[in-house]
Amino acid sequence: MAIETKTILKINEIYLSLQGESTWAGLPCVFVRLTGCSLRCTWCDTAYAFTEGKDQGLEAVLEKVNSFGVKLVEITGGEPLEQEGVYPLMEALLMMGYDVLLETSGAVDLGRVPKEVVKIMDIKCPGSGEDSRNLWLNLEKLVPWQDEIKFVIKDQTDYDYAKKVIEQYRLDEKFTLLFSPSHEELEASQLSEWILRDKLPARLNLQLHKIIWPKDTKGR
Protein backbone atom coordinates (compact mmCIF):
# COMPACT_ATOMS: atom_id res chain seq x y z
CA MET A 1 0.00 0.00 0.00
CA ALA A 2 1.30 3.45 -0.91
CA ILE A 3 1.55 5.67 2.16
CA GLU A 4 0.89 9.40 1.91
CA THR A 5 4.33 10.55 3.01
CA LYS A 6 3.26 14.17 3.45
CA THR A 7 0.76 13.34 6.20
CA ILE A 8 2.00 14.53 9.59
CA LEU A 9 0.29 13.85 12.90
CA LYS A 10 1.03 15.27 16.32
CA ILE A 11 1.28 12.16 18.48
CA ASN A 12 1.09 12.17 22.25
CA GLU A 13 1.79 8.44 22.69
CA ILE A 14 1.47 5.04 21.03
CA TYR A 15 1.34 2.02 23.32
CA LEU A 16 0.00 -1.49 23.83
CA SER A 17 -2.51 -2.09 26.60
CA LEU A 18 -5.82 -3.76 27.30
CA GLN A 19 -8.89 -2.07 25.87
CA GLY A 20 -10.38 -0.61 29.03
CA GLU A 21 -13.88 0.42 27.94
CA SER A 22 -16.74 -0.38 25.56
CA THR A 23 -17.85 -3.84 24.41
CA TRP A 24 -14.25 -4.41 23.32
CA ALA A 25 -13.02 -4.20 26.93
CA GLY A 26 -10.37 -6.66 28.00
CA LEU A 27 -8.81 -7.24 24.57
CA PRO A 28 -5.16 -6.37 23.78
CA CYS A 29 -5.22 -3.12 21.83
CA VAL A 30 -2.73 -0.64 20.40
CA PHE A 31 -3.61 2.93 21.36
CA VAL A 32 -2.68 5.88 19.19
CA ARG A 33 -3.25 9.03 21.24
CA LEU A 34 -3.32 12.24 19.22
CA THR A 35 -2.53 15.62 20.72
CA GLY A 36 -5.11 18.37 21.01
CA CYS A 37 -8.68 18.95 22.18
CA SER A 38 -10.78 22.10 22.24
CA LEU A 39 -13.06 20.77 25.00
CA ARG A 40 -12.31 21.08 28.70
CA CYS A 41 -14.48 18.49 30.43
CA THR A 42 -14.36 18.82 34.20
CA TRP A 43 -13.57 15.12 34.65
CA CYS A 44 -10.98 14.83 31.86
CA ASP A 45 -8.21 12.36 32.74
CA THR A 46 -5.96 13.02 29.73
CA ALA A 47 -5.29 16.76 30.05
CA TYR A 48 -1.64 16.01 29.27
CA ALA A 49 -2.75 15.32 25.69
CA PHE A 50 -4.03 18.88 25.20
CA THR A 51 -0.61 20.12 24.12
CA GLU A 52 2.07 17.46 24.69
CA GLY A 53 3.22 15.56 21.61
CA LYS A 54 5.64 15.27 18.73
CA ASP A 55 5.12 15.50 14.99
CA GLN A 56 5.40 12.13 13.26
CA GLY A 57 4.90 11.06 9.67
CA LEU A 58 2.09 8.62 8.90
CA GLU A 59 4.53 5.93 7.79
CA ALA A 60 6.37 6.07 11.14
CA VAL A 61 3.09 5.87 13.03
CA LEU A 62 2.00 2.80 11.07
CA GLU A 63 5.37 1.13 11.60
CA LYS A 64 5.09 1.67 15.35
CA VAL A 65 1.54 0.27 15.43
CA ASN A 66 2.58 -2.73 13.37
CA SER A 67 5.50 -3.48 15.70
CA PHE A 68 3.16 -4.63 18.46
CA GLY A 69 1.66 -7.45 16.41
CA VAL A 70 -1.94 -6.79 17.55
CA LYS A 71 -4.77 -6.23 15.08
CA LEU A 72 -7.02 -4.06 17.28
CA VAL A 73 -6.21 -0.34 17.26
CA GLU A 74 -7.91 2.55 19.02
CA ILE A 75 -7.39 6.13 17.91
CA THR A 76 -7.97 8.48 20.82
CA GLY A 77 -6.93 11.81 22.25
CA GLY A 78 -7.58 14.53 23.11
CA GLU A 79 -10.04 14.74 20.30
CA PRO A 80 -8.45 12.90 17.36
CA LEU A 81 -10.81 14.35 14.75
CA GLU A 82 -9.32 17.80 15.31
CA GLN A 83 -6.26 16.67 13.33
CA GLU A 84 -6.62 16.44 9.57
CA GLY A 85 -4.09 13.63 9.43
CA VAL A 86 -6.41 11.28 11.32
CA TYR A 87 -8.39 10.54 8.15
CA PRO A 88 -5.52 9.04 6.12
CA LEU A 89 -4.43 7.25 9.33
CA MET A 90 -7.83 5.55 9.67
CA GLU A 91 -7.93 4.65 5.96
CA ALA A 92 -4.43 3.19 6.08
CA LEU A 93 -5.13 1.07 9.16
CA LEU A 94 -8.30 -0.32 7.57
CA MET A 95 -6.43 -1.18 4.37
CA MET A 96 -3.82 -2.99 6.46
CA GLY A 97 -6.51 -5.22 7.98
CA TYR A 98 -6.82 -3.66 11.43
CA ASP A 99 -10.00 -3.46 13.47
CA VAL A 100 -10.12 0.28 14.14
CA LEU A 101 -11.88 1.96 17.06
CA LEU A 102 -12.29 5.72 17.33
CA GLU A 103 -12.87 7.41 20.69
CA THR A 104 -14.50 10.77 19.99
CA SER A 105 -16.16 13.52 22.00
CA GLY A 106 -19.20 13.87 19.76
CA ALA A 107 -18.37 17.55 19.23
CA VAL A 108 -16.80 17.08 15.77
CA ASP A 109 -18.65 16.09 12.60
CA LEU A 110 -18.34 12.34 11.94
CA GLY A 111 -19.21 12.65 8.26
CA ARG A 112 -15.70 11.90 6.99
CA VAL A 113 -14.99 8.94 9.28
CA PRO A 114 -14.97 5.66 7.31
CA LYS A 115 -18.06 3.59 8.07
CA GLU A 116 -15.90 0.55 8.89
CA VAL A 117 -14.35 2.40 11.84
CA VAL A 118 -16.14 1.56 15.11
CA LYS A 119 -16.99 4.91 16.65
CA ILE A 120 -17.28 5.14 20.43
CA MET A 121 -18.92 8.53 20.74
CA ASP A 122 -19.51 10.53 23.90
CA ILE A 123 -22.67 12.44 24.60
CA LYS A 124 -21.60 15.07 27.10
CA CYS A 125 -23.75 15.41 30.21
CA PRO A 126 -24.11 18.69 32.16
CA GLY A 127 -21.51 17.62 34.73
CA SER A 128 -18.84 17.70 32.04
CA GLY A 129 -19.33 21.44 31.55
CA GLU A 130 -19.39 20.81 27.80
CA ASP A 131 -22.91 19.57 27.11
CA SER A 132 -23.52 22.59 24.86
CA ARG A 133 -20.93 21.13 22.46
CA ASN A 134 -22.92 17.98 21.66
CA LEU A 135 -23.31 17.81 17.87
CA TRP A 136 -26.67 16.07 17.62
CA LEU A 137 -26.48 15.54 13.86
CA ASN A 138 -23.73 13.01 14.59
CA LEU A 139 -26.39 10.57 15.77
CA GLU A 140 -27.47 10.22 12.14
CA LYS A 141 -23.91 9.38 11.10
CA LEU A 142 -23.39 6.48 13.48
CA VAL A 143 -23.74 2.91 12.21
CA PRO A 144 -26.52 1.09 14.13
CA TRP A 145 -25.35 -1.90 16.20
CA GLN A 146 -21.73 -1.25 15.26
CA ASP A 147 -21.00 2.11 16.84
CA GLU A 148 -21.43 2.79 20.55
CA ILE A 149 -22.52 5.78 22.61
CA LYS A 150 -20.96 6.62 25.96
CA PHE A 151 -22.28 8.81 28.76
CA VAL A 152 -19.91 9.77 31.58
CA ILE A 153 -22.13 10.17 34.64
CA LYS A 154 -21.04 12.47 37.44
CA ASP A 155 -24.22 12.65 39.53
CA GLN A 156 -28.01 12.23 39.55
CA THR A 157 -28.45 15.23 37.25
CA ASP A 158 -26.22 13.62 34.63
CA TYR A 159 -28.04 10.32 34.95
CA ASP A 160 -31.45 11.95 34.46
CA TYR A 161 -30.10 13.90 31.49
CA ALA A 162 -28.78 10.71 29.86
CA LYS A 163 -32.11 8.96 30.37
CA LYS A 164 -33.97 11.81 28.66
CA VAL A 165 -31.57 11.79 25.71
CA ILE A 166 -31.95 8.03 25.27
CA GLU A 167 -35.73 8.34 25.31
CA GLN A 168 -35.87 11.39 23.03
CA TYR A 169 -33.69 9.84 20.32
CA ARG A 170 -34.69 6.20 20.98
CA LEU A 171 -31.01 5.34 21.18
CA ASP A 172 -31.59 1.94 22.78
CA GLU A 173 -33.20 0.79 19.53
CA LYS A 174 -30.00 1.35 17.55
CA PHE A 175 -26.89 1.39 19.70
CA THR A 176 -25.02 -0.15 22.59
CA LEU A 177 -25.20 2.44 25.38
CA LEU A 178 -22.32 2.76 27.83
CA PHE A 179 -22.73 4.41 31.24
CA SER A 180 -19.42 5.31 32.89
CA PRO A 181 -19.23 6.60 36.46
CA SER A 182 -17.00 9.64 36.58
CA HIS A 183 -13.79 8.43 38.22
CA GLU A 184 -13.60 9.29 41.94
CA GLU A 185 -16.81 11.35 41.69
CA LEU A 186 -19.53 8.69 41.45
CA GLU A 187 -19.37 5.20 42.89
CA ALA A 188 -19.97 2.41 40.38
CA SER A 189 -22.29 0.79 42.92
CA GLN A 190 -24.53 3.88 42.98
CA LEU A 191 -24.73 4.05 39.19
CA SER A 192 -25.47 0.33 39.14
CA GLU A 193 -28.39 0.80 41.53
CA TRP A 194 -29.89 3.52 39.33
CA ILE A 195 -29.58 1.37 36.21
CA LEU A 196 -31.18 -1.61 37.96
CA ARG A 197 -33.94 0.49 39.52
CA ASP A 198 -34.96 1.88 36.13
CA LYS A 199 -34.16 -1.28 34.16
CA LEU A 200 -32.25 1.01 31.84
CA PRO A 201 -30.99 -0.60 28.60
CA ALA A 202 -27.43 0.53 29.27
CA ARG A 203 -24.18 -1.28 29.97
CA LEU A 204 -22.18 -0.32 33.07
CA ASN A 205 -18.86 0.77 31.61
CA LEU A 206 -15.93 0.59 34.02
CA GLN A 207 -12.42 1.72 33.06
CA LEU A 208 -10.51 -1.53 33.46
CA HIS A 209 -7.13 0.13 33.04
CA LYS A 210 -7.76 2.26 36.12
CA ILE A 211 -8.67 -0.81 38.13
CA ILE A 212 -5.63 -2.81 36.99
CA TRP A 213 -2.89 -0.16 37.05
CA PRO A 214 -2.05 2.62 39.55
CA LYS A 215 -3.61 6.06 39.23
CA ASP A 216 -2.06 8.39 36.63
CA THR A 217 -0.16 5.55 34.93
CA LYS A 218 0.62 6.47 31.31
CA GLY A 219 1.12 3.97 28.53
CA ARG A 220 -1.50 1.64 30.02
N, C-alpha and C positions, 0 to 999 in steps of 0.2 A: 504494500500500500504506500502511495506517495504521501509524505507528510508535508503539510504546509509549514515550511521552515521559517516563514516570517511571523508566525503566530507566537506571541510572547504572553505569558501569564505571570502574575505576581502570586507566588506560592508561599503560604505560611508554613505548611508542613505536609509531608507525605509519609504515611506510616501504616504498618500492619497491626490490626487489633481485631477484637470481636465486635461485630455489629451490635450496638448496645440498645437500639430502639427499633420500633416498627415490627411488622410480622417477619422480618428477616433477622430478628434479634438472635444472638448466639452464634451466628455463622462467622468464620474468618472473613475479613473484609479489608481491602486496601482503602485508606481514606486519603483523599486529595483535598486539603483545606486551602481555599483561596482567600487572599487578603481582601478586606474591605467590606463595609456594610454601612448603609446610611441610616439604619434603625438603631435605636438605643433602648432595647427592652430592659425593664428594671431587673429582670432575673437572668440576664445574659451571662453565660458561663464561658464565653470565648472572646471576651473583650480584647484579649491580646491579638486577635486576628483583625482588629479594626485597621491597624496600620503596619504591623510587623510582617515582613516577608521579603523575598528576593525574586527578581525577574528571572524566569526560566523559559527556554524555548519549548515548544510543544514536543519535539522529538525527545528532549531530555526528560520531560515529565513522563512520557510514555515508557521510556526505558526504565525509569525508576519503578513505575507501577508494575511493569512486566517482571522485574527482578524478584518480586515476592512470590511469584508462582501461584497466585490466587485469582480466580476468575470473577469474583464479586468486588465491585468498586463503588465507593460512595463519594460523590463530589459535594463538598460542604463548604462552610465559611465560618464567619462572615455570611454574606449573601453572594453566592457564586455567580448569579445571573447579572451582577453588576459589572462583570468583566466580559468584554466582547470575546475574548479568547476561549471562553467556556464552551461556545458552540462547536468550533472545530475539535475541541477536546472530547466532547460527548460523541460526536460523529466518529472520530477515530477509534475510541474505545469500543463502540458498537461494532465497527467494521472488523475489529480485532477479536471479536467473539466474547467480550465481557458482558456480564450482567451489570447494568449501570443504574445506580440509585442517585437521586438528586434531592438533597435537603434544601428546601427553599422557604423563605419567610412568607410567601404569598403576597408580597408587596410589589413584585416585578412581573410583568406580562409573561405568561408561559407559552405564548403563541409560537415561538421559534424553537422550543425544546422538542427534540425528536420524540415521536409517540412511543417508541420502544423504551425510552428512559422511564424508570419507575420514579414518579415524583412523590415525595413525602412533603406535603405542603402544610405549613402552619396556617391556622386562622388565629389571629392575635385577639386575646381577651382583654378586657379593660385593665386588669392588673399588670399587663405588660407595659402600659403607657403608650402603646403604638396601635391600638385597635382602629384608629382612624386611617391607618395605612392599608387595611385589608382591601385587596383589589378583587371585588366580588365577581367580576367577569372571568376570573381565572377558574371558577368552578365549572364553567362551560368548556374549559380546555383540558380538564383532567380526563383520564381514561377510566371509565367505570370498572370496578373490581380488579384494576391493576394498580392505580395510584391510591395513595392513602392521605388522610387528613388528620393533622395533629392539633390538639388544643393543649396548651400548657395552662394548668389550673392553679391559681394562687390562693383562692378563697371561695366562699359561697357565691359571691357576686360573679366571679368568673364561671363557676359551674352553671349557674342559672343562665348566664349569657350563652354559653356553649349549647345548652339544651334548646334555647330559643332558636339559635342558628340552625341546629340540626332539624328542628321541626319546620322552620320556615322554608328551608331549601330541600327538605326531604333527603338529607344526605345519607341516612342509613339505608336507603333503597339503592344506593349506587357505590358506596365506598366503605372501606374499612376505616373506622373512626378510632383514633388513639387519644386517650386522656392521660396526660402526664402531670403528676403532682410537682409543682415548682419546688426545686431542691431546697431543703431546709426551711421552707415556708409553709408547706402543707404536708401533713403525714399521709403516706400512701394508704394507711388503714382508714383514715377519714374519707378520702376520695372513694375508696372501695365501698364504704358503707352507703355513700350517696348513690353510687352506681347501682348497688344491689337494691336499695330502697325504691329507686325509680325504674328498676329493670331496664336501664338505659342500654341501647345496643352499641356499646362502646367497649373497647379493649383497654384495660389498665396497662399503661405503658411506662414501665420502670426503666431507668437508665442503668443497664447492667454494668457498664464500665465504671460507674461511680460506686457501685456495690463491691466490685471485684478489686479495684485499685484505689490507693489513697487519694484523698481530696487534692485537687489541683495538679494531678499527674498529667503531663503532656505526652503525646505519642502513644496513648492508650485510649 
